[in-house]
Amino acid sequence: MAVAKDDVEILKPRTDKREYRRIVLKNSLQVLLISDPETNKCAASMNVSVGSFSDPDGLEGLAHLLEHMLLYASDKYPLKDGFSKYIKEHGGRTKAFFGCKNTNYHFRVNADAFEEALDRFVQFFIEPLMPAEAIKKKIKTVDSEYKKNSLSDAHRMNQLQKHLSMEGHPYHKFSTGNWHTLELRPEERGVDTRHELLKFYEQNYSANLMHLVVYTKESLDEIQSMVEDKFQEIRNSDCCLPSFPGQPCMSGHLQILVRTVPIKKGNKLRIVWPITPAIRYYKEGPCRYLGHLIVHEAEGSLFYALRKLEWATGLSAGEGEWTSEFSFFNVVIDLTDAGHDHMQDVVALLFNYIQLLQNTGVCKWIFDELSAVYETNFHHQDEIHPIDYVVNIALNMQIYPPKDWLVGSSLPSNFNQGIIQMVLDELSPDNVRIFWESEKFQGHTDMVEPWYGTAYSIEKVTTSMIQEWMSSAPNENLHLPAPNIFIPTDLSLKDPEVKVKYPVLLRESSYSRLWYKRNTLLSPKAYVIIGFNSPYADYSPRAHVLTTVFTLLVMDYLNEYAYYTEVAGLHYDIRHANGSFEVTVGGYNHKLRILLETIVDKIANFEVLPDRFFVIKEQLTEYYENHQFEEPYMQTNYYFSALLDCKSCPVMEGLEVLPNIKAEDLATFAPVMLSRAFLNCYIGGNIECAEAESMIKYVEGIFFEGSNPICQPSSSSQPLTNRIVKLENGVSYFYSKEGRDSSDDNSALLHYIQVHQDDFMLNVKLQLFHYIVIKPAYFQLVGVEGLGGHILIGCRNDFGIHALRFHIQSTKKSPKDIYLIVEAFLKMFETQFYKMSHDEFKRNVNALIEEKLKKQKNLVEESRFYWEEICAGTIKFDWEDGEVEALKQLTQQELICFFNQYIKIGAPQRRTLSVGVIGKGHLLGCQATKTEAVQLHEIDDIDSFKRSLPLYESFRGGEECCQMQLKPSLKCKGPPL
C-alpha cells in the first residue's frame, strides 16, 4: 500500500481535463499518476537523481554506460533487448538519456499493452541483467557516440568550458566516456568495468532517489493499484542525494579570453558568467527577466545595434548549464567577418547594455508584462505527446515542490527587485569568461583540449581593459524596449459554423486556392500558410539561390518585430520551398492578422538594401561552406535529392553560383519571380471562415489588383510540379562521393528501395513491412554488425512516391560494405519473414493501426499534416482512416506477395538507389571494392543520370490540379465580404 496520498493541489492549465495524483510508496518512491481517458498511447518515465557528476575517478562515462545498459534485460525477462522488442511490437518506443545529476528512462506504448510494458520496465530497477559481453558492445556504442560528438562544435566548446574549470569539481569531468576510459584504461589498471558498473548501480539506484510519472487512460485508483503492486519492490537504500557544493570556476578561471578553433566555418562569441543558481528563485525569475532584455531585437536593443553595424547575425542569452549549487549565464553572439574584426567593440556594447540595465533599474512593468505572457502561455499551452510530457514532469519532480511539478520555473510571478539586481550585479567584467571561436585562429593557438582535441589559447582580460573597450565603443543609443503591442488580450474561442473533420476548399480563384479547417482543438490559436508558387523560383541553380536570398532578406527586414511577436506567442517564417516560397504565421489569433499584413507589406514593397544583402550573402556562403562539415549521413541527403528530385539544387551548385550574385541581380530577379504566381493557402484554428476568406482576399488585393499589379496569375502552361525520377525495374543504382571533411573517418550510406506512387493498399503494405522488419534490422545491423554511429530505417514519401530506406553511418565500414551488409540482411530476413506466425502478423497489424489512430496533439501538428498533402497534390486528408481500413482487410499472403514483388532480392519490380559518402578511413578500400563483381549500376554524373530516366507523373500542377475531386466548399454564414 502507499505510504501517503498527497492532497496538495498541483497547479495545472485551466484547459487541462486530465486528472493528477501524487503518491509516495512505502519504499519512498515518489510517483505522479496521470489519468487521460482520451489517450490511445500510454507512457511512463523514471528519473533517477544520479548522473555523470557521480562517475568514479578514472571511469569517465560510467553513468552514460549504465544509461545504455540498464534496459538490456532483467531477471524476470531475461531475453536480451526483449523490452524494446515488446514496446516496438505494441506501437511504442523507448529511450534514455543522462545529465550531470540525473538519468532518465522512458517509454510509450499502445494502451492495451501498457500494464505488461510497465511490469517489464520496473524489473530494470529491481533485478537488471548486465552480462559482460553485452557491456562490451555497449561500450562500443558509447565510443561511437563520442566519435560522432567529436565533430560537433557544440560538444567541443562545452567540453572546453568544462576543461577550463577547477579539476577537483565534477563539472570538470569528461561525461560522455569512450573506449579508452571505459575499456582500455580500466584494463590497464586491473579494474573490471562490469564490476564497477554493478557497484555504481547498487550504490546509487535507490527508490528514494527516483521519481516516476505514469500516464494512462485508466482511472487514478486503477493506476495507483497497478503502480503500488509493481514498483514497491524497488530497493530503498536510503541513499543521500548526491551534492556537489562550490563553484567550479575559481579566480584563475575568470577574466579570461579564450581563442578557439571550431570545426565549422564562422565566428562566434560566448560570454559566460558564473552566477547564483536561478532555481533558488524560480518564482522571481531573475534570469528570465535579464535574458528577455539582453536578447531583445527591437530598436534600442543590443542586437539591433549589432545588426545595424553589420557585426552580428544572431544572439541568444539566458541561464546555461546549472545545478542547485552553481550556474552560468551565457550570451552567445554569431559574428559576421566584420564583427570578428570588432570583437572588442561587440563585447563593449554588451557591457554597455548591462550598464544601461544597471542605470535604469529593474522595471516592474517589464516583469509584469512577461509574467502575464507566461501565464497565458501556461494556461493555453499546446498539448504534447504523452512520452514527452512524462519526461518533462519527471525532470521537474527532482527539482520543484509537488504543486509546481507541471509548471516548473515557467511561471515567474513574484516581482523582487533585489533578487533580479543581485544576478545583474554578477554580470560584471570581474568574473567574465569570453570564448571566441573562429577558423581564423587556425595555427595561432598553443594548447589542445584533451578529449576532443580542440585547439585554443588563453589570455587574461582585466576589468580595466573591458572598461577601456566600453569607453571607445560606438554610441548606439541603447535603450529599453517599448511595451509589446502584439500581446493578445482576446483569448475567446469562436464557435464553428459547421463542424468538419477535414479541411474544405473554402475559396478558389484564378489567383489562389484556400483550404480551411475550423478550430476543433479548443485553443485561441490559428495557423496560416501561404505558398507563393512561381515558375521562376527554381528554374535554374541561380534562380534557386536568388529565391533563397530573397526569403532571407525578407526575414531580416522583419527582425524589428521578431522578438515582440515571439514573446507574445506569435511566430512566423518565410522560407524557400520547392518551386515557391512559403509564408507561415501561427499563434494566438487575436493579433495574428496584424502580423500577416506586416509580412505581406514587406514582400510587396521589397527592395534590396545593399548593406543587408552583403550580410545575408555572407551568412548563406558560410552555410554552404559548412556543408562539407556536416556529418556524412547528412551529406547523403543532399546527393540523394540532387539525384531524384527534378528541381533540386545541390549545395555545391549553390556555392558556385553565390559568389557571382550581386545586389542588383536580386533587385532585377525579385519582380520577375513575383510577376507570375499562384497562391496555395491553408488556414486553420480559431478563425471564422469569413475572416479566413478576408485574409486571402487582402493578400490577393495587394499582389494581383490595381493598375500595375505586382503579380499575374500563373497560367496552366507554367505547371508548378514537383516530380521524382522513376528508377528502372531490376536495376540497383549506386552513387558515391568522398566526404568533404578530410579528417572524418565516418562513411555513410542511404539505401533507397523505391516502391510505388501513392496508393492506399500499397502504402499500408510498405508501412507494415517496415514495422515488421525494423526490429530484426536494428538487431542485425547494430547488435551483430556493429554499425552503431547513426542508423535510421524508415518509410520515405517524396511528393507521393513511397519507398523504404536504410540510412547508416559507420566508422567501421565503407558505403559499399554497408550496402552489402544491408542486402545480406534482407536476404537472410526472407526466411524469418515467410515463417512469421499468423498471430505475430496480426499483432503487428494491430500495433500499426493503433499508431495511425493517434491524434494530432496540437494545431501546428495538424496544420503541417494537412499542408504536406496540399503540397504533394494528393489531397487525401483522410488517408489515415483509409489506411486503417486497408490494414483491416490486408492478409498475410498479400503482404508476402508485396515483398516478393518489390523488396525481395531479385524481385521483378525491385528498384534501388544507394548514395554513399566515403570517409577518409575507407578511401583505399572503396577503390579496391570497385573491381569486385557487385551487380551495381554506378552513377558517374548526376545530370546524365536524371536525363536517362523518366519522371513520375505529378499529383500537383498549375491550374489543372483544380480539376481533382475535392470536398464541397463551406458556405459562410452572414453577409458576403
N, C-alpha and C positions, 0 to 999 in steps of 0.2 A: 504493500500500500504506500501511497505517497506520504511523505513526512508533512508536507504542507501544500495547501492550495491557496495561492495568494489572491486576495481580493483587491489588490492595488489596481487602480484604473489605468490601463495602458492607453496613452494618447494615440488616437488613430484618425485618419482623414474622415471628414463628415460624410463623404460619399461611399465610404468603405462598408460593405454589407457583411464582411467576414466576421467570424467570432474568434476571440482570443482568450487563452487561459494560461497563466503561469503556474507551474507546479515544481516542487523540489522533491526528488525521490529520496528514499532512505539512505542511499549512498552519496547524497549531496549533489547529485547531478541536477543542474537547473535546466528546465525544459519549457519551451513556449509551444503551445498547441494552437493550431490554426484550422478552423473548420470553414470550408468553402463548398457548399453543396453543388455549385455550378461547374466545378472544375472537372476535367477529364484526365488531368495529369496531376499526380501527387509527387511530393518531393520531401527530402529531409537533408539537413546539414548539421554536421557535428564539428564544432570548433574547439580545438584543444589549445590551451593557453601556453604553448611551448613552441618555440621556433628556433631560428638559426643562432640567436644570441646564446642559446644553451649548448651549442656544439662543443664537445670536448676539445681542448687544445690539441692540435695535431691531427684532428679528424674533421677538417673543414668540409661542410656539406652533408654531415651525418643526418641532420633533421630533414634535409632535402631528400636524401636517400630513403628515409623512413616514409616520407610522403609518397614516394613512388612504390614502396614495397608493401605498405600495410594492407591494401585491398587485394593482395595477390590470392590468398587462400586462408581458411580458418580450420580449426579442429573439427567443427561440426560440418563444414562444407569444404572438404579438402581439395576438390578439383581446382587446378590452377586456373586463375582468371575466370573462375566459374561465376563470380558475382557480375563482372562486366558482361559476360555472355548472357546471363539471365536478364540483366537490365536491357541489353540490346534486343533480345528476343521479345521483350514486352514493351517496345516502343519508347525506350528511355536512353539516358546517357549518364555516365558517372565521371567525376573529375576530382582533382585535389590540387591544392596549392599551399605554399608556405610563406610566412613572413618572418620578421625578426623575432616576434613574440607570440606567434600563433601558427597553427597548421589547420587547414580546413578540408574536410572531406564531405562530398555531397553527391546526390543523385536525384534523378526524376524517373518516373515510370508510369505506365498506364494504371488507372485506379484499381482495376481488378487484380493487379499483381503486386500491389503496394505492401500488403501485410507480409508476404513471403520475402519481398525485397528488403523490408525493414529488419526482418529476422536475420537475413544473410548479412546485412550491413552491421548490425550490432555485434556479431561474432568477432569482427576485427578488433573490437575494443575489449573483448573478453578473452579470446584464445586464438590469436593470429598464428599462421604458419609462415616461417621465413627460411626456407631451405637455402643452403649455401650456393647451389648452382643458380637459383633464381636471383639471389642477391648480386652475384657477379654480372648477370645480364642487366640488372637494374643499374649497376654502377656504370655500365657502358651507355645506358640511356641517359644518365646524368652527365656523362662525359660528352655525349652528342649535343646535349643542351648547352653545355659550357662552350663547345666549339661554335655552335650557332650564335650564342651571345657574344662571342669574341669579335664578331663582325658588326655588332650593334653599338653605335656611338652612345646611345642612352645607357647601356650596361657598362660600357668602358668608362664613361665620365662619372657614373655613380660610384664605381669601384675606386676610381682615382680620388674622389672626395673622401671615401672611407679610408683609403691608404694614408691620406694626409690628415690623420687624427691620432689620438693617443693610442699607442699599441696595446695598453692594458685594458682598454674599453672594448666591449664586444662589438660596437659599431665598426671597429677597425677590421673585423674579420672578413674573410672571403666566404660568402654564404652559399654560393652555388655548389662548390665542390667539383672535382673531376677525377679522372683515372689515377692521377698522381696522389691526390690527397686521400682517396678512399680505397686504393688498391696497392699501388707501388710503395708509397711511404710507410703505411702500416705494416706491409710485409717486410720491409727492411728493418723495422723496429721490433719485429716479432709480435705485432698486435693483430689479433683476429677481428676483422671488421664485423663479422656476423655476431661475435660475442659482444662487441661494443654496441652494436645496433640493438640487440635484445636488452642489454643493460639500460640503454637510453630509453627504450620503451617502458621497461619496468619502473624506472625511476621517475618518469615524467607523465605517463599516460594514466592519470588517476581521475576518477569520476568527479572529484571536487574541482578539477581544473578544466572541466568540459562544459560546453553549453550546446544544447540540442534544440533544433527547430523542426517540427513535424507539420506538414501541410497536406491535408487530405479532405475528402468530401464527407466523411463520417461526422457524427455529432461530437462535441467536445468530450462527453462522457465516454463514448466509444473509443476515441483516440487515447484518452487518458488510460483506460483499461489496457489497451494494446501496448502503450509505452511502459507502463508500470510492469507488465508481465515480462517484457523483453529486456529493458535497459537497467533494471535494478541489480542485475548480475554483474555489471561492470565493477571492477575492484576500486575501492576508495582507500588510498594510502595516506590520505590527509596531507598531501604534499603542499608545501608552501608555494605560493605564487612566485615564480622567478622575478627577481627585482635586480635592476642594474642602475644604481644611483650614480649621479655625477654626469657632468658634461663631457662629451667625447673630444671637445676641442679646448685645449689649453692656450695660453698666451702665444706659444710658439706656432700654433696652427692658425692664428688670426692675423689680420692685417697682411695678407699675402696676395700676390698677383701670380697666378699660375698660367703660364702659356702652355698649350697642349695641342697635339696634332690629332684631328679626328680622321675617321675612315673616309667619310663623305666630304665632298666639297662644300664650302660655305663658311660663314663666320658667325660666331655666337658668343654672347657674354652670359655667364651665370654668376649672379651676385648673391651671396649667401650670408646670412647672419644666424648664429645660434640665438635662440630666444626662449622665453618661458613657454612651456607647452600650453597651447590654447585649449587643450582638452580640460584643463583645470578650470577654465572659464567659458565653457561651451555655450552657456546661456547668454553670455555677454558678447561672444563672437568677435574678439579683437582682430583676429587675422582675416576674417571675412570683411570687416569694415575697411581695414587697411588695403587688403588685396583689391577690393572693389575700386578704390580711388586710384591706386597705382596703375592698375590695368585699364583704366577708363580710356576711351579713344576719342572723346568729343573735344571740341575746341578748348584750349587751355590745358589739356592733359599732357602728360609726359609723352605718350605715344603720338599724339597729334603733332607735337614739336619735332620728334624724331622723324616722323614720316614726312613732314614738310621740308625738313633739311635733307631728305633722301638718305638717311642714315640707318633706318630700320624698316623691316617688313613684318615684324611680329613681336609681340610682347606678352608675357604671362607673369602672374605674380600670385603668391599665396604660400600657405604653410606647406612644406615639403615633408620629408621623412620625419616621423615623430613617434615618441612613446610618452608615457606619463612622466618620465624623468627628464627627457630632453627633446628639443625640437629645432627645426631650421625654418627660416623664412627665405624663400627663393624668389628672385626676379630673373627671368630668362628673356634675353633680347636677341632676336635674329637680325644680324647686321648685314647691310649692303657692303660692297667693297669700300665705298666712301665712308660708311660708318666704322668699318675696321680701321681706316686711317685716322678716324677721330675718336678712338676708343676713350681717351681721357675726357673728352667733351661729353660723350654719352654717359659715362659714369657720373660726371659732374652734374649733368641735367637730372639724373635720378636723385642724387643727393640734394639738389636744389628743390626738387619736388617734395622730397621728405621734409626739407626745411620749411617749405610752404605749409605742409600739414602741421608742423610744429607751431608756426606763427599764427595760423588761423584757428588752431584749437580743434578739439573733437566736436563735431556738429551733430546735435540731436536730430535735426531734420533729415540728415542723410541716413542716420541709423534707423529712424522711424520709417523712411521710405523703403529701405532694404528689408526691414522687419515685416512690413506689410506685403511686400512681394514674396518673401519666403513663406509667409503664412498662406497666401493664395496658392502658391505652387504646391505646398504640402497637402492642402485640402482638395486640390484638383489635379493631383499628380496622375500621370498615365499609369495604368496597370501594367505590371511587368510579369514575366513568366514565373511560375512558382519556384523553379530552381534558382533563379536569380534573387528572388525575394527572400527565400530562406537563408541563402548565403549572406546577404546584406544584414539580416536581422541577427544571425548567429555571430557575426563580427561585432555588431553593436552590443550584444549581451555581455561580451567580455569587458566592455568599457563603461557602459552607462547604467544608471539605475533602471529597474523594470519599467517605470512609467514612460521612459524615453527610449525604449528598445526599438520602436518603429521610426521615431523621428531622428534619433541620434543628435548630431550638432547642427542639423539643417534648419533650425527654427530659433535663432537668437532673438530674445525678447526683452532682456534686461539691459537697459542703457546704463553703462557705468563708465563715465568719462575717465576715471582714474585707471581702470584696467586697460582700456584702449591706449591711453597715454603711456602706460608702463611698457607695452610692447613697442609702441612707436619710438620710445627712447632707446630701445635696444637696436634699432635700425640705424646705427651710427658708424662713422669711419673707424671707431676704436676696435670694433670686433668683426669687421667685414672680411669675407673670403671671396676673391674675384677669380673666376675661372674663364680664361679667354681662349676660345677654340678657333683654329684656322689652319688650313693646309699650308698657308704661307710660312708657318713656323717649322716646316719640314727642314731638317738639317740644322736647326738653330736651338735645339734643346740638349740638355745634358743628363737627363735622368729617365728611367723607364719604370713604370708601374709593373710589379712582378707577375700579376695574374693574367692580365690581358695584353701586356706589352705596350701600353700607351706611352708615347714619348711626351715628356713635359720638362719644364724648368720653373724655378720659383724665384721670386724676388719680393722683398718687403715693400709694402706701400703704407706709409705713415699717415696719421691724421693731418699733419701739416701739408703733405703732398696733395691729398684729396681736397683740402681747403683751397689750395692754390688752383687746382683744376676748376673748382666751383667758381672762384672769383673771375676766371678768364673765360668761362663758358658763354655761349651766345645768350643774349637776353631774349627769351621766347614768350614772355608774358604768360607764365604758368598761373592757372587759377583753378578753383574748384568747379565741378560740373554744375549745370543748371538742373532744376527739377525735371524729372522724366515724364514727357508728355505721352509716352506710349503705354504707361501703366494702365491696365484695364480697370474700369470701375463697374461695368455692367457684365455680370457673370451669369445672367439668367439663361435658362435653356429654352430654345424655341420649339414649340410643338410642331411635329412633322405634319404637313397637309395630308400626305399619303405615306403609309409605311411600306417601304420596299426593302427587299433583301439584298438586291444588287444595284449597281449604278444603272441609270437610264440615260438615253440620249435625249438631253433636255432641249438642246438648241443646235441648229445646223444652218450654216450659210456658206456662201462661196469663199468666205474668209476663214471660217473656223468651225470646229465641232466641239460641243461641250457635253461631257459626261458628268453626271451629278448623282451624288449619294447623300441622302439626308442623315442627320445625326441619329445613330442608334446606340451610341456608347455613353450617353448621358454626361457629356462633357462640354464645357463652354469654349470649345476649341474648333478650329476649322483648318483645312488644308487645301491649298490651291497650287496646281501645277499647270504651267502653260509652256508647251513646246513650240518654239518658233522654227518650223521646218522650212528650210531653204535649200533649193537645188545647188546653191553656190557655196554652202558651208563646208563641204568636204570634197569638192570635185578634184582637188589636187593636194599634194602634201603642203604646198604653200598656202592654199586656202584653209586647210586644216589648222595650220599654225596661226594664221591670222585670226581665225574664228576663236581659237583658244585665247590669244592675246586680248581680243575684244571682250570676252567674258571676264577675264581677269581685271581688265581696266574698269569695266562697269562695277565690279565688286569693290575695286579700290576707290572709285568715286563715291560709293555709298558708305565709306568707312566711318564718316562722322555720325551716322545713325546706328552703326553696328552694335556698339555696346549698350546703348539705350534700349534697343529692341531686345537684345539678348537678356538683359536684366528683367525686362517687362514680360518675358515669356513668349516673345515672338522670335522666329528665326526665318532666315531667307537664304537663298543660294541661287547664283546664276552660273551655270556650267555648260561646257561644250558636251553635247550628246551626239549620237550617231546621226549625221545629216541635219543637225539642228543645234540650237542652244535652248536650255530649259531654265525657266524661272520658277522657283518654288518658294512659297510663303506659307508658314504654318504657325500655330499657336493660338492664343486667346483671340476670339473673333472680334471683340469689341473695337480694337484699333487696327485690325488687320488690313482693312481696305486702304487706310491712310498709307500704310507701308507699301502695299501693292502699287498704288498710284505714284508714289515716290520713285519706285523702281522703274515703272513704265516711262515716267518722265525722263529719267536718266538715259534710258535706252533710246527713246525717241529723239532726244536732243544731244546725242552722243557726239563728242568731239575729242580729238586726240590732243592731250596735253603732253608736250614732248618730254618734260621732266619726269612725269609719272610713267610715260611709255618706256623710258630707259630703265627705270627701276623694275617694272614688270618684266621687261625683256631679260634683265639680269637674273631675276628670280626664276624665270622659265628656263633660261640657259642652265642655271645651276641644277634645276630639277632634271633636265635632260641628261646633263653630265653625270649626275649621281645615279642614273640608271645602271651604270656599269658596276656600282657598288651594291645594287640590290642583290638579295640572295638569289642563287641560280634558279630556284624554283619560281621566283617572281619573273626572272628573265624569260623563262619558257613561256609564260603567259603572253608576253609581248610578241614573241616569234609566232606563237600559235595564232593569235589574232591576225598577224600580218599574212599568214598562210591561208586562213579560212574566210575571213571577213572581207567582202569585196570593197568596203570603204575604209578599212583600217589604214592608219598612217603610223608606221613603225617609228619608235622613238628616235632611232638613228637618222631616219629621213628628216624628222623634225629638227634634229640638231644640225643637220647640213643646211637646212633652209633658213633657220632663225637668224644666223649672223648677218645675212644679207637683207633682212627686212628692216625698213626704216619707218619712222613715224608717219611720213607722207604716204607710204604704201598702205598702212592701215586706214588712214583718212580717205583714201580712194576706195579701198575694199569694203568698208563698213556699209556705205549707202548701197553698194551693189548687192551685198549679201541680204540686206533688208528689203531690196526692191521687189523680190518675189518671195512670198511666204504664205504658209498655211498654218493656222494655229490649232494644235491639238490641245484640248483643255480638260482638266478634271477638277471638280470642286466637291469636297466632302466635309461633313461635320455640321457644326451649329450655324448653318446659313440657310435661309429660306430660298426657295427656288427662284423667286423674283429677284432677290438680291444677287444670286449667282449669275442669272442672265444679265443683270445690270452691270456686273463687273466685266463680263466679257464684251458686252456692247461698248463699254467705256474703252476697253483696250482696242477694239476694232475701230472705234471713232478716232483714236489717236493715230493709228497706223494706216488705215485704209481710206479715210474720208478727208474731205477738204479739196481745195482747188489743185493742190500739188501734193498728193498723198505720198507718204514715205514708202508704202508697200503697194504692190499689185498682187492679187491672188495668184498663187502658183497654179499653173494650168495642168491638165491631165497629161500633157506631153512632157511634163517635168516630174516624173514619178519620184516619190520620196521613199526609196526602198532600202531595206537592209537585207542583203542576201548572202547566203553562205555557200561555199564551194561544196559540190556534191562529189564525194570520193567515189572511186571506181570499185565495183564489187570484186572481191577476191584479191585486192591489192593492199599491201602493207607499206605505207609511205614512211620515210624516215628523214628527218632534217636535224642537223646538229651544228652547233657553233661553239667555239671556245668561249669560256667565261670571260667577261670583260675585266674582272678583277684578277689580275695575275697572281695575287697572293692567296686566293681562296682555293682550298683543297676540295670543296664540295662540288659534286656533279649533280645534275637533276634531270628528270625525265617526266614529260607529260605524255602519257599513253592514252590515246583517244580512240574509242570504238564508236563510230558513227552508226546510228541505228535507223532513224525514221523521221519523217515530218509529222507534225503534231496530229495525234490520233488518240482518243480516249483509251482504247483497249491496248494499243502498243505502249502508250505511256505507262499504264499500270504494270504491264509485263516487265518493262525495263526497271521500273521502280522496285517491284517485288524481287526481281533477280538481284538488284543491288542490295536490297535489305537482307537477302539470304547470304550473299557472298561476302559481305563486308567483314563479319567477324572472323571466319576462317582466313580471309585475305590478310587481315592485320596480324593474326597469329603466325601465319607463314612468313610474311614479308618482314615483320618486325621481330617476332619471337624466335624464328628459326634462321632467317637470312640476315637478321641484324641491321636492316635498313631503317634506322631509327631517327635520322636527322629531321626529316619532315615527311609526313605521309598523309595523303588525303585521297579517299576513294569515294566517288560520288557520281550522281547523275548530273548531266550538264544540258542546259537549254539555251541555244543561241538563236533567238528570233524564230522559235518554233521548231528548230532542228534539235532532236534529242539524241543523247549519247551517254556512254559510260566512260568514266575517266579514272586513271590511276596517276596520281601526282606525287612523285617521290624525290627526295633529296638525300644524298648519302656521301660520306667521305670514303666509303669502302669500295664502291662500285662505279664504273663508268656508265654513261647513259645506255650504251648498247648492252652492257651486262645487266643493267636494271631491266631493260626491255626483255631480255631472255629469261630473267627470273620471273617477271610477271606472266609471260606467256607460258612458262613451265608450270606456274601455279594454276593458271586457268585450265591447262591440260590435265593436271593432277586432280583438280576440283571436279572434273566431269563425273568421275565415279561416285564421289560423295553426293553430288547433285542428283544423279539418277537414282541413288539408293535412299534419298530422303523419304522418311515415312509420311503418310498422309496427315498424321496428327501434327508433325512438325511443320508441314506445309500450311495447314490451317492456322497454326499458332502465328506464323509469320504474316499470313494474310490478315488475321485479326489485329495484330500489332500495327501493321501499316494502316489499316482502316482507322484505328484509334488515333494514329498520328495525323491523319487527314481531317479528322473531326475536331482537331484542336482549333479553337477560335483565335482570331487576331485579338491581341490584348489591348491595343490602343489605336488611335486614329492614324498615326504615322505608318504603322504596320499595315493596316487595312488599305490606306491610300496607295502606298507603294506597291502592294499586291495587285490592285486594280490597274495601276499605271503601267506595270510591266505587261499586262495583257493588251492594253491600248497601244503601247509602243510596238509590241510584236505584231499587232494586227489580228491576233487570234480571237480577241473579244469573247473569250469563254470565261465569263466571270463566275460561272457555276461549275467550273471544271473539277473542283474538288468533290462536289456532290456526284457529278457524273463518274468520276474515277472510283468513288466508293461503290457505286452501283456496279461498275465494271469489275471491280475486285470481288464482289459477292458472287458474280457469275463465273469467274475465272476457275478453270480446272487445272489440276497439276499437270496433266498431259499437254494442255495448251501452253503452259509455261515451258515445258521441256521442248516442245516444237519451236517456240520462240528462241530458246537458247541454241538449238540445233541450226536455226536459220541465220541468226545474226551474231552470236557471241562465240560459239564453239570454234576452236582452232580448225581452220579449213572449211568453215561454214560457207555456203554458196553466196550469201549476201553480206559476208563479213567485210567491213571496210575500216581500216585503221590508219591513224596518223600519229606518229611518235615524234616529239620535239625534245631534243636533248641540249643541255648546256654542259660543257666539259670543263671540269675543274683541273687545276694545274697538276694534281697528282695522277691524272688519268690520261694525259695527252698522248704519251707513248703507247699505252695500252689500247687506246682508241684507234691509233694509226695501224696497230697490228691487227685489230679486230676486223678492219675493212677487208682483209683478204679472206676472212672466214666465209664459209658457204651459208650465209644467212639470207633467207628469202625476203629481202627488203628492197623497195624501190627508193634509192637515195635521191633526195631533192638537192640540187645544186643552186638553183636560182628561184627565189620566191615568185617573181613576176612570171617567169616561164611556166612554173607550176600552176599558177592561178589561170593563166591563159589556156592551159591544156585541158581544163576540166569545165564541165557545165556548172551552172549555179542552180540552187533550189529556187523554185517559184517563191515569191514573197507574199506573205499574208497582207502586207501593207503597201499601199501605193499613194498616189495623189488623190484626186477627186474620185477615181474609180472605186476606191475601197468603201465609199459610201453606199455602194450597192449591196453590201453584205446584209445578211439578216440581222436586224437589230431589234432591241426591245422597243415597244411603243414609247413615244415621247410623253413625259409627265406634264400635264396641264396645270398651270399655276392658278391658285385662287386669287381673286382680287383683280383690279383693273390692269390691262396690259401696260407695259412700260413704253 
